[in-house]
Amino acid sequence: MQEIILFIFTFLIVYIIYQIFIVRKEKRRNSKKRPPEVNFLIYKYNIDIKKLDYHKMLNTISIISSLDITIIVTIISTLTNFWIQLIVALVLIFPIFLISYYFIGKYYIKKGYVKDV
């Protein structure tokens, strides 16, 4: 039960922070500079940013990134040794993010938001 509370609390905190510092900041700014997550999806999966709703994409990314961070925090909180926690977090962070962004990229490809070559 304690892990579930930690999971929900961590998700809400990370999601709120992500909304404040990334999503709302992007709504006010109309520049060419985008968050690195968006750039990764554009270049890796050839996503056309003009075909989709940019703010919906930011919200999707914020939910998925918050979920990724929450999963990692929940997993490492079950471990007792600090060095083991650090090693496990470093090992898990890249595969979890790459897998989740793979699914986001495939979703946008399936919806047809790909650049015409």
Secondary structure, 3 states (H helix, E strand, C coil): CHHHHHHHHHHHHHHHHHHHHHHHHHHHCCCCCCCHHHHHHHHHHCECCCCCCHHHHHHHHHHHHHHHHHHHHHHHHCCCCHHHHHHHHHHHHHHHHHHHHHHHHHHHHHHCCECCC
